[in-house]
């Protein structure tokens, strides 16, 4: 069984080496692919000099969607059985990889690591946004998601080619909603995530509100006009 952890990294010089080392220590059978998203700090140099990971260096900042798709394309071309999206900021924990894989073996195509499946969440604007996005997903697809914005996602072999080739498959909650509606089997497992120690989150107050509104609009309106075209031959 071949598994690759796709680790997007943008200005993560203070955390990326620890992420790589922890992945290697706690999940030694998992290959590590770090993709540098045009960082302006020493992220690229640190990764190039670390023998524990494979490395792709983007010449400029292309954004998370392109980075993840690059990783999934790599996984498909190299015949991996699973690909795991795993943050480079140290928030995701490698000990849960086995939990996600074991759950996928029960017949699920995508398994999402949820912070809130069995744990009560504290209230904030971000958690409110997550709840609204989760409600939109449930309305349109029937799928209950307690942590729809979680970036810890495991994809099985069946979906690797589809994600690698379809430019519309961004690693976002609206894609999860769409795929669930068209029959892809998706579930969550409970995980614990670390707090960010270094760097600053992308989501400021304004960006959080904008993201929440964009995702809800996409899930409730835009996704109804999408057409699945890789696996069913359309």
C-alpha positions in Angstrom: 0.0 0.0 0.0 1.5 3.3 -1.1 0.6 6.5 0.6 1.9 10.0 0.0 1.4 13.1 2.2 1.1 16.2 0.1 2.4 19.1 2.2 1.7 22.6 0.8 4.3 25.1 2.2 4.2 28.9 1.9 6.6 30.8 4.2 6.8 28.0 6.7 10.5 28.1 7.5 9.9 27.9 11.2 7.7 24.9 11.1 8.3 22.8 8.0 11.3 20.9 9.2 9.4 19.8 12.3 6.4 18.7 10.2 8.6 16.6 7.9 10.5 15.0 10.8 7.3 14.2 12.7 5.7 12.7 9.7 8.7 10.5 9.1 8.9 9.5 12.8 5.2 8.8 13.3 4.3 7.5 9.8 7.5 6.0 8.4 5.7 4.2 5.6 4.2 7.4 4.2 6.1 9.2 1.5 6.4 13.0 2.0 6.0 15.4 -0.8 6.5 19.1 0.1 5.4 21.6 -2.5 6.8 25.1 -2.0 4.3 27.7 -3.1 6.8 30.4 -4.1 7.9 31.2 -0.5 9.9 34.3 0.1 11.7 32.9 3.2 14.0 29.9 3.6 11.2 27.2 3.2 12.6 26.0 -0.2 16.2 25.7 1.1 15.2 23.8 4.2 13.2 21.3 2.1 15.8 20.8 -0.5 18.3 19.9 2.2 16.0 17.5 4.0 16.6 13.9 2.7 13.3 12.7 4.3 11.1 14.4 1.8 10.5 14.7 -1.9 10.3 18.3 -3.1 8.6 20.4 -5.8 9.5 24.1 -6.0 7.0 26.3 -7.6 8.7 29.4 -9.2 6.0 31.8 -7.8 2.9 31.7 -5.6 0.2 29.8 -7.3 -2.2 29.2 -4.5 -3.4 26.2 -2.5 -5.7 24.7 -5.2 -2.9 24.5 -7.7 -0.5 23.1 -5.1 -2.8 20.3 -4.0 -3.7 19.5 -7.6 0.0 19.2 -8.4 0.4 16.8 -5.5 -2.6 14.7 -6.5 -1.3 14.6 -10.1 2.0 13.3 -8.8 0.2 10.7 -6.7 -1.8 9.5 -9.7 1.2 9.3 -12.1 3.2 7.4 -9.5 0.5 4.9 -8.8 -0.2 5.7 -5.1 -3.1 4.1 -3.4 -3.8 7.1 -1.1 -2.9 10.8 -1.1 -3.2 12.8 2.1 -3.5 16.6 2.2 -1.4 17.7 5.2 -0.7 21.2 6.3 2.8 22.5 6.5 2.2 24.8 9.5 2.3 22.1 12.2 -1.4 22.0 12.9 -2.1 18.5 11.5 -0.9 15.4 13.5 0.7 12.4 11.8 -0.6 9.9 14.3 -4.1 10.2 12.8 -3.0 9.0 9.3 -3.7 5.4 10.1 -7.1 6.3 11.5 -8.0 8.0 8.2 -6.7 5.1 6.1 -8.5 2.5 8.2 -11.8 4.4 7.7 -11.2 4.7 4.0 -10.9 0.9 3.8 -14.5 0.7 5.0 -15.5 2.0 1.5 -15.0 5.7 1.7 -13.5 7.7 -1.1 -12.6 10.8 0.9 -12.0 10.9 4.6 -11.8 14.2 6.4 -10.1 14.8 9.8 -12.7 16.7 11.9 -11.9 18.6 15.1 -15.6 18.6 16.1 -17.1 15.2 15.3 -17.1 14.2 18.9 -15.8 17.4 20.5 -17.8 20.5 21.2 -16.5 23.6 19.4 -16.0 27.0 21.0 -17.9 29.9 19.4 -16.2 32.3 17.1 -16.9 33.9 13.7 -14.8 31.2 12.0 -16.8 28.4 13.7 -20.0 30.1 12.8 -18.9 30.3 9.2 -18.0 26.6 9.4 -21.4 25.7 10.7 -23.1 27.7 8.0 -21.0 26.0 5.3 -21.8 22.6 6.9 -25.5 23.4 6.8 -25.3 24.3 3.1 -23.6 21.0 2.4 -26.3 19.1 4.3 -29.1 20.9 2.5 -27.7 20.2 -1.0 -26.2 16.7 -0.5 -27.5 15.2 2.7 -23.9 14.9 4.0 -23.3 15.9 7.6 -20.0 17.7 8.0 -18.9 18.9 11.4 -15.6 20.4 10.1 -16.1 21.2 6.4 -13.1 23.6 6.3 -10.6 21.0 7.6 -7.6 20.7 5.3 -6.7 17.2 6.5 -8.2 15.1 3.7 -7.4 11.6 2.5 -8.2 10.6 -1.1 -8.3 7.0 -2.3 -6.9 5.8 -5.6 -10.3 5.9 -7.3 -10.3 9.7 -7.0 -6.7 10.5 -7.7 -7.0 10.7 -11.5 -10.2 12.7 -11.2 -8.7 15.3 -9.0 -5.5 15.4 -10.9 -7.2 16.1 -14.3 -10.2 18.2 -13.4 -9.3 21.9 -12.9 -12.6 22.6 -11.1 -11.8 20.2 -8.2 -10.4 22.7 -5.7 -9.7 21.4 -2.2 -12.6 23.4 -0.8 -16.0 22.5 0.9 -17.9 23.3 -2.3 -16.1 20.4 -4.0 -16.9 18.1 -1.1 -20.6 19.1 -1.4 -20.7 18.5 -5.1 -18.9 15.1 -5.0 -21.2 13.9 -2.2 -24.2 14.9 -4.3 -23.0 12.9 -7.3 -22.3 9.7 -5.3 -18.7 10.0 -3.9 -18.6 8.4 -0.5 -17.3 10.9 2.1 -17.0 10.8 5.9 -15.2 12.3 8.8 -13.1 10.9 11.7 -12.3 12.6 14.9 -8.8 14.2 15.1 -7.0 16.6 17.3 -5.1 19.5 15.8 -2.4 21.6 17.2 -2.6 25.4 17.4 -0.5 27.3 14.9 2.8 28.3 16.6 4.5 30.3 13.9 3.2 32.5 11.1 -0.1 34.2 10.6 -3.3 32.6 9.4 -4.6 33.6 6.0 -8.0 34.2 7.4 -8.4 37.7 8.7 -11.9 38.9 9.8 -12.7 40.3 6.4 -11.3 37.2 4.5 -13.3 34.9 6.8 -16.6 36.6 6.0 -15.8 36.7 2.3 -14.8 33.1 2.3 -17.9 32.0 4.2 -20.2 33.9 1.8 -18.4 32.6 -1.3 -18.5 29.0 -0.2 -22.2 29.1 0.8 -23.1 30.7 -2.6 -21.1 28.1 -4.5 -22.6 25.2 -2.6 -26.2 26.4 -2.8 -26.1 27.8 -6.4 -23.0 27.2 -8.5 -22.5 23.5 -7.8 -25.8 22.6 -9.3 -24.4 23.5 -12.7 -21.3 21.3 -12.5 -20.9 18.2 -14.5 -18.8 15.2 -13.5 -16.7 14.2 -16.5 -13.8 11.9 -15.6 -15.1 8.8 -14.1 -18.4 8.4 -15.9 -17.1 9.2 -19.3 -19.3 12.3 -19.9 
